[in-house]
Amino acid sequence: MKKTSIHLGRLPTRLPVTAMSMSTRSGWRGLVRMLAFEGRLLITMAGRPEAVLLSIAEYSRLVKRKGNASLKLADLQRRFDVRLASLQETDAGVRLRAIMSKPGRLAGKVKAGQPY
């Protein structure tokens, strides 16, 4: 089966391709067999991408991956909110001026990240 690169949104993707005319000849059973083997299938009409079919396993994998990304984003937002809240504390200005008044000593290392 031919695979082609297409752009879905901003993400380039390589998908197995079948023409609508081929899917008409092989019928739904033929498409389901291809999905069982490939997991996803790009349907074209007149050489243009028209639809993507996913197997249940592929769909579940994508939903799980999206869920994991959402959890990571929620954790990042929570940590940012904690840091931002520290700037609202009454002594935030005093602490910032104390840090900025001292010369930085890098000793050849970059100081970045949560501990700093």
N, C-alpha and C positions, 0 to 999 in steps of 0.2 A: 504494500500500500504506500502510496506517495505521501510524503510529509512536506509541508510548506511553512514558511515563516509568514506570519501576519502580525499586524499591530492591533491588539484589542485594547482600546483606551490608549494608555501610554506604555503598556507592557508588550514587548515583542514576544511572541509565543510560537513554538513549533507544534503543529497539530497534524495528525493523520487527516487526509482530505478525501472526500468522495463527492462526486457531482450529484446533483439532485436527480439527474436522469439515471444514474447508476442505482441510487437508492430506490427509485421507482421500479426498476427492473428486479432488484433483489428483494424488495418489499421490507416491511417492518422487521421480519425475522432476520433478514440479512443485516440490517442496521444493528439489531440487538447483538448478533454474533460479533460484528466488528467492535461494538462497544465492550463486549466481554473480553476481547483480546487487547484493545487499545486503551479503554477507559474514557476516552473522549474522542470526538469526531467532528471535524469541520465540514459542513455541508455547503457546497457552492452552487450558484446558479449563474450560468453564462460566465463562468470563471471568477465571479465575485463572491466573497464570503457572505453567506446569508444566515447561517445558524450554527450553533455549537451544541452538540448533544453530549451529555455526561452520563456515565454509569453511576449507580448508587454509591459504589465504593469511592469513585473520584469526587462526587458531590460531597460525601461525608468527610473526605480528607480536606477539601477546600473549606468547608464550614468549620471544621476543627481548627485549621490553621488560622482562619479569621478570628475565631474565639481566642486563641492564644495571643494573637496580636493585640486584641482588645484588652486582654488582661495586662499585657506589658505596658500598653499605653495608659491604662488606669493607674498602674503602679508608678509610672513616671510622673503623671499628673499629681498624684498624692505626694510624692517626694518634693516636687516643685512647690506645691502649696505649703508644705511645712517650711521650706526655706523662705518663701515669700512672707509667710506669717511672722518669721523672726524679724523681718524688717519693720513690722508694725509694733514691736515691743517698745516700751518707753525708753529703754537705754540703748536702742539700736544706733542712734546717732553718736553717742559717746563711744560705743564699741568700735564703730567704723572709723571714727577719728583716731582712736588709739592704734588701730591697725595701720592706718595710712601714715601716721606720724613716725613709725619705725621704718628704718631702711630695710629693704628686702635683701635677704641673703640666700642666694640660689645655690651657691657652692657647686656650680656646674650642672645642676639638675633643674628641671622644670617642675614647678609646684602648681599642680592643677588637680581638680577633682573634689570629692566630698570632704576629705580631711582638712582642706584649706579653706 
